[in-house]
Each structure stands twice: as structure tokens, then as C-alpha cells.
């Protein structure tokens, strides 16, 4: 018997099985409960959050023998066929490979025929944003006034690429990235069912690396168990995914904080992930530190366990808000430059991190202002004029006189008018 991967084996079969998407499932349940079922729905959200799965459950609920019902029975002929993927009235289409106007013309011909066994003929079109503009336009009339037995369920990770005329004809169901805690709870359940005894920190690290996607978390768990067996450790997670975990990123931040430029380059050489992914990890960690520095370690905005919160709180207090904000801005700019110059991704990342090691990126603006104020006072006290900044006599053109005048003027101006300005990208 062929092996069934965890992401498919533990795919939700009912709305109750869908974790972390309470608003989306409540919307669909309410539509059936109140008998206000639309003819077209657009499921949008990040990858791996359950868009297509939720659309399938909705389709099954519409055609269930007891339906339309918010709780499909799972045992009738229609539910069993839908779960097995052989329901003739549930038609799934990949728009990435069927994105032309000819495909839509064929689809319009299929729409006209009545369902063979179910209550509705349901079309689930995945990655609908891949349809060409002529294909979208050819679909508009059918989408606006389909036959009463037809339902359209669209899924996309990029709703901004879907034509506004199509969006206006669909009811939107938005799915969100899952919190790490929700992913970890689901992983604990799956590991318990599979008899997997994960070591300390394994589940939390997988949940963090999944970046809000349950499918990514289960796929990573599959890969980990295949490599390390039924008792994986945290070191096995690092080996399976490359050394780009929290420990590696925090080591890089240690060197930046200590202004250790050679250490930064040595740490980068040991990280076994791509520059884009590493930059994303740096952004995630620095953003977490900034949230703690601004809102405190108990902020609900932060997704981290108690141990990480305590550790990050100490670091955030040590670094300070202003320096963390500079780091975040520089890493964001580096992320964009990497996107534009992928050939020079390593160079962009190295120069950015080395720039963060420079002393001037570690001095708070308040400290700069106080130092300039002190400098202005010192220069004023040594000048011959008591009422303000002295000007050199008109006949005195010595370098020293010009330097003192210039320093006095610059210090007084900067101390009085210094304002935080964004650093150039």
C-alpha cells in the first residue's frame, strides 16, 4: 500500500476540523443555515492555510444527502465520493495550466448541463488569478448569471491579480496565516496519532518555520520523520531544514550588536539557507524584538513562547527601540534589493549587515543631540563673545578661526533642529 503523506492523511473533512479559520468557516456555515448561498465564492489567503480544502468541504456540504448543511454527514454517497475525489458533480480545475479563453469556452458548455447525481454542479478553480484577461472576460457573463444548479468556488493566493469585475461578482472568504500556537497544537495531535515522540522544542521550531501554513508544517514534519525516525530532536530539525533557525539568526544578531564585522561574515558562512530566506528570518526576529521593546514581552501581537519572550526581552532592552528600528528598516531595504538583484543577493546581505555593525547605527538620536549640545556649549564658552556664537573678525582668515566658527554654527544648528529622518535605502 502506498504511503499517504501527513498533509493528505490529516486533511480536514469537516468545518470542525479546520483550525484557525473560525471567521471563514462561520461565514460558510451561516450561509447554509440561513439559506443565503451565493453562486460564486472567492477563497483567498496565504499558501497552505486551507483555501482549497475549505472549498471542498463547502462543496461537500452543499451536495450532502442531508444538505445543504453546515455539518455534512460524511457517510452518504455524495460525501464519500467527494472525500475520495471521484464526485462527478464536483469538478476541480487548475487555472495555472488551463488559463486560456478556449478553456473558458469549454467550461461554459459544461455549465449548461445539469448535475448527474448531486444537488449542484460545483466548479472549484484553484489559482484563479492565473486566468488570462480574455479568459476572465469570457467568464463574466456566466459568472454573473449562472444556471441555478451551478456554484463557482475560486481559490487564490493573489486576489489583487483577479479582475475587479470578477471580484464584484463573488463573495469573499478570507483565510489568514495560522498562529504558531495553533500549528503546534495540531502537530502535537498528529504526532500523538502517529506515535512520534518529538524532542523538546521540535514542535515549536516546526511551527515557527511553517510561517503560518499548516500544510508546510505537516510537510516539514514528514521530511523530519523520514530522516530522523520516530524520535526527532531539535538538532534533526536544523539538519533537515538547513541551519537557518532561531539560534543561527540570533548568533548573527549577537555579532551585529557587538559591532563584530568579522564575526558577522563568519556566521553568515555557516548558515545553510538562501539569502532571501535568511533575510526573512532576520526581519522576523528583529520585528519581534521591536514589538517587545515598544509593547512589552506580553504583547498579543508577538507569536513566541514564554522562553523566547524572556530571552528576546533582555536583548530588546539592551539594544533599544531606535537601534532596532534602524535594523528593521535596513533589512527591509536589503530584502527589496535582493529581489531586484538576485545575482548579487549575497553581496547585498553582507554589505547590509556590515553596515549595521558600524558605530553610528548604534547611537540613539537622543544621545547624538545631547553630545552636539554639549559640543556647542563648550565651543561657546571658549569663544570671545558671550552673547552667542562668535564670528571671526573680518580680517582673520586663519584656518583655526574658520574651523571654530564652522563647528560652532554646525553644532548649534544640528543641536537645535535635529529630527529623526529615514535612512536611505
N, C-alpha and C positions, 0 to 999 in steps of 0.2 A: 504494500500500500504506500502511495506517495506521501511524503511529508507535507503537512499543511502549516505554513508559517504562522507565527503568533498573531500577526496583524489581521490575517483572514480568519483564523480559528476563533479569535475573540472579538470579531467584528460585531457591533450591536445589532440585535434583531428587533428590538422594540424601542420606543421612545424612552422607556425607563433605563435602558442600557446605555443611552447616550449621556456621557458625563461631561459636565462643564458647559453645557449649552442649554441651560434652562429656559432662557428667553425664546430661543428659536423653537424648541420643542413645545413650549407653552403656546406659541403663536399657531403652530400647526394643529395642535390638539384642539385649541379653541375654534379654529376654522371648521373642523369636523363636528365638534359638539354643537356649535351654533348654526350649522348647515350654511356656512358662508364660504364655500370652497371656490377659490378663483380658478381661472382656466390656465394661468401661467404663473410660475414662481421662479425667482432667481435666488439661488443659494450661493452666497459669496463669503469669502474668508480666506485666511492663510492656508497653506498646504498642510494636509494631514490632520485637519480639525474635524472632518466628518461630513463634508458637504454632500458628496455622492451617496454616502451611507445614509444620511438623514433623508435624502430624496428617495432612496429605495424604500426606506421604512414608510415614508408618507405614501408612496405608490402602493405598497402592500396594504396599508390601512384603508386606502380608497377602494381597493378591489376585494378586500376580505369578505367572506360569505356573511359575516355579521356587520359589515360596514355599510357606508364609511364609518369607521370607529376609531377613536383615539388609541384603542388598545387592540390591535389585531390579534386574533386567536393563535396564529402560528401553526394550526393543525388542519385547517381546511385545505382544499385542493389548491386554491389560489395562493394562499400563504406559503404552502410547501413549494409550489412552483417558483414563486418569487424568491424564496430563500435559496433555492437551487440554481437560480439564474436561467430557468427554462420557461418562464411565463411568456406565452406568445403575445400577450397584450401589453407587456412591459418591454419597450424597445429602447435599448441603451445605445447611444451613438457617441463616438469620439470626434469632436469637431476639429481636432488637430489634424486628422487625416481625411476628414470629409468636410472641407471648408468652402467648396465652390458653389456657384449658382446652380449647376446641374444637380448636385446633391439635394438642394432645397426643392428643386422642381420635382424630383422623385419623391421627396418627403411629402410634398403637398398632395401627390397622387395617393400615397398611403393613408394620409389623414382622412380622406373621403370615405374609406371603407370602415364598416362597423367593427367593434371588437368581437373576437371569436368566442371567448368564454367569459371574460370579466365584465365588470360594470363599465369600465372606462378603458380606452386605449391611451396609454401613457407613454410619452416620449421623454426620456432622460438624456439630455445633451450635455456632455461633460466638456469643460474648457470652451464654453460657448464663445468666449472673446476671440477665438481663433477663426471664426467665420469671417469671410471677406465682406466688404461693404456691399457689393452686389448681392451676395447671399443673404445678408441681413435684410436688404430692401425687398428681396423676393419673398422673405418670410413674413413681412409686416402684415399684409392683409390677412393671411391665415392666422397669425398670432393674435390679431385684434378681434376677429370674429370666427373662431374655430367651431366645428360642429360640437354639439353638447356632449358627445361621448369622448372628447379628446381633452387631455391635460398635457401641458408642457412644463417640464421641470428642468431648468437650466442650472448648471454649476460652473463657477469660475473663480479663479484666484485674482483676477484683474477686472473688476466690474467697470473701472474707468475706461476700458477699451471697448465696452459694449455701447452701441449707438444709443443716444438719448431717446430716440423714437422707440427702441426696443425696451429700454428700462421703464418708460412710462406705461407700457402695456403689461408689466409684470409686477407681482407683489414680491417685495424684497424680504429675504430671510438671511440675516447676517450671523455668521458664526465667528467666534472670537478665538484667539490663542488661549490655550488652556494654562491655568496656573501650575507652577511646578508641583505644588502640594497635591493637586488633583491628579496629575500624571503619576506621581509617586504612589498615591493610594491605589490607583488602578494597577500599577506594576506589582505592588505587594500582593494584590488579589491574584494576578496572573501567575506570579512566581509560586504562590501557595498552591494553586491548581496544578501546576506543572512539577511540583516537588523540587523547586530550585531554591537552594539555601544561599542567598547572596550575602556577601560580607558587609561589614559596616560601611556606610557611605555609598554603596554601589547604586542603590535605587535613586538616591538623591542626585548623584552625578549623572545618571542616565536621564533623569527628568530635566536637569539643567541643560544638558546637551541637546535635548529634543527641541528646545526653543519653541515651546507651545504646541507642538504637534504630537498627538497620541500615536499616529502611525509611525513617525520617526522614532519614537521611544520604543515601540514594540519591535521595529526592525533592528534597532541597535541591540536590544535585549537578545534577539535571535542570534545576531552575529556574535555577541559576547558568549552565549551559552555554547555555540558551536566551537568556539576557540578554547574556552576555559572549563567547560563541563558544568556540572550542576552546583558547584560551589565557587562562583566567580568572586574575585576580590577587586578592590579599588584599583590596584596596580594593573589588573587584567583590563579594566575599562580604559586606562591610559594606553595600554598596548594595542587594544583593538581599535581605538579611535585616533591614535596619534597623540603625542604629548603636547596638547594644547588646552589642557584642563585648567581649573582654577589655580592649582599650585604653580603651574608654569607661568601663567599670566601674572600672578602675584609676585613671582620671582623677578619678572621684568619690571614691575612697578617698584619693587624694592630698590633696584639699581637706579631707576629714574629719580626716586625720592632722595637717594644718597648722592645724586649727580655723578654716578659712576658710569661714564660713557663706555669704557672698555667692557665693563660688566654687562651692559645692555647688549652689545654686539655678541658677546659670548653666549648670553642667554638666548638670543634670537637664533643662533646657530643650532641650538639643541631642540628647538621647537619643531615638531614634525607635522605641521599643518600649513596650509596655504596662507599667503599674506592677507587675503580678503577675510578668511575665517578668523585669523589671529586678530585682525583689526576689529572685527565684530566682537570678539571676546574682550578685548581691551575696552571697547566702548561700553559693553555691558557692565564690566566691573567698575569702571570709573563712574558711570552713571549711578550705580548702586552706592558708591562711596559718597557721591554728591547728594543723593537723596538723604542719606543718613546725616550728612553734615548740615543739611538745610532743615529736614523734618524730624530727625531723631531716628534711633535704631528701631523703634516700634512702629514706624510708619507702615500703613497697609499698602502703600504704593510699591514697596520693596518686596520682591519674591526671593526669600532666602530663609534658611533655617536659623535657629537660635544661635548655634555655634558660629555660623558665618556672620550673623549680625553683630555679635560681640567682637569678633576679630576685626571686621570692617569698621566698627565704631571707633576702635582705638586708632586705626590707620587714618580714618577721615578726620578725627580731631587733630592728629599730628600734622597732616598735610594742610588742612584749611580749605574753606569754601572757594576762595578766589583762585588758588592754585589748581584745584580740581576742575574749576570751570574752564580755565585755560587749557588744561589737558583734554577735557571733553571736546572743546572747540577744535583743537589741533587734530585730534583723532578723527573727528567728523570730516575735516578738510582732507585729511590723508585718505579716508575711505573713498571720497569722491575722486581724488586724484588717481587712486588705484583703479577705479572704474574706467577713467578716461585714458590711463596709460598702463594697461595690464602688462606690457612687456617690461616696464620698469617698476613693477609692484614692490620688489624687494628694496630697491633704492629709495622709493618714496617712503616706505615704512621705516627704514633705517634713519634717513635724514630727519624724519618727524620725531622719532624717539630720542635721537641725539640732541635735537633742538630743545626737547623738554628737559634735558639734563642741564642746560645752561642756567647759571645762577639767576639771571634776570627773570626766568619763568617761575622762580620760587619766592620772589619778593612780593609781598602783598602791596596793593596800591596805597593803603594807609601808611605803610612803612616808608614807601617812596616819598609820599607827601611830607611826612614828618622829617625825613632826612633833608629834603630840599628846604623845608622851613628853617631847620637848624643851620643849614649852609648859608641861607640868606641872612639870618640874624648875625652869624659870625662875620660875614663879609661886611655887613653894615656897621658893626661895632669897630672894625678896623679901618673904615673909610674916614676921611677928614670931615665930611658933612654929617651932622647929627640928625637932620630932619628927614632924611630919606636916603635913597641910593645915590651915591656920589657920582658925578660926571667928571671925567678927566678934563683938566684945563685944555683950552683950545690949542694951546701951543705944545702940549705934551703929547707926543705921538709915539711914546715908547711902547714896546710890546707888553710890558707889565701893566702899564696903565690901561691899555685897551683890553687886556685879558681880565683885569679886575672889574672893569665896567661891564664887559660882556657877561662874566659869571654872575655879577650882582643882578643884572637885568634878567638873565635867563632863570636864575633861581627864584627871584621874586615872582616872575610871571608864571612859571610852572607850579610853584607852591600855591599860588592863589587861584589858578584856573584849571588845575589837573582834574580831568574827568575820565572815568573808565571808558575806553574805546575798544571795539572788537579788534582782535588781532587779524592781520591779513591772512587770507588762505594761502 
